[in-house]
């Protein structure tokens, strides 16, 4: 669903990969969008939704498991959360 958008963003330097980094930037309010895998940690997704309402960014479910999301990002490991910087 959002794989094409993520592939386009790979060429820019605006992608943040990983739960810890995305949560850190979400707390700062420096994100415009967050994509998460379908099997991402539910507590992390709940935190992202909360920060999304406060900082006004979108939290989107990719409907793709984390191992496939890693493949979309051309990484040899699974990725559960991706953030896009402003």
N, C-alpha and C positions, 0 to 999 in steps of 0.2 A: 504494500500500500504506500508506504513512505520511503521505500527503498531508493527510488529515483532521486528524491530530494536529498537523501543522505549521500548518495554517490556524487551528486553535484557539489555538495558541501565539503567533500573530501579534498577537493583541490584548493579550498581556501584554508586559512589558518584559524578558523572560527570554531572548530569542533573540539569539545572537551569530552574525553572518554573515561568512564569509570564512575561508580557511585560516589566515592569520597570527593573527587574533584567537582562533580556536578553539584553535589550538595553544598560544597564550599562556595561555589559561584552563585548558587540559588540563594544562599543566605545573604550574599553581598548585593544581589539584585542585578547581576551583570548578564543575565541570560534573556534570550528572546523566545526560545523553544527548548523543550526537552522531549526526547524520544526514549521510550523504555520498551524492553522486550516483554513478550507476553508472560513469561515466567519470572519476571523480576521480583525482588523481595517486596512484599506487600507493604511492609512498614516504611520502606524507602519511598515507594510510590505515594503513600499517604503523606509523607513529609513533603515530597515534591509538589503535590496538589495544594498543600497548605501554603508553601512558599510561593507557588504560582499565583494564588489569589492575592497574596500580599504584594508581590513584586510585579504582577501583571505579565506573566509569560504563560505560554501554552504548554500543557503536558499531554503528549500524544502517545497512544498505545500503538505499536507497530504491528501487532498480531503475529509477530515472528519470534520464535524462541531465541534465547541468548546465543546459542552456538551459531545459528544462521545469521544473526545480527553481526557477529564477529566476521563472518564470511563476507557480508555486504561491505563492511569497512576494510576488507582486505587485511585482516589481522589473523594470526594463527591461534587466537584464544577467543573465548566467548566474551561478549560484551552485553551487559544488561541495561546500561544507561548511557545516553549521549546527550550532551548539551550544546547549544549553539549560542555563541557570544554575540553581544550587541555590536 
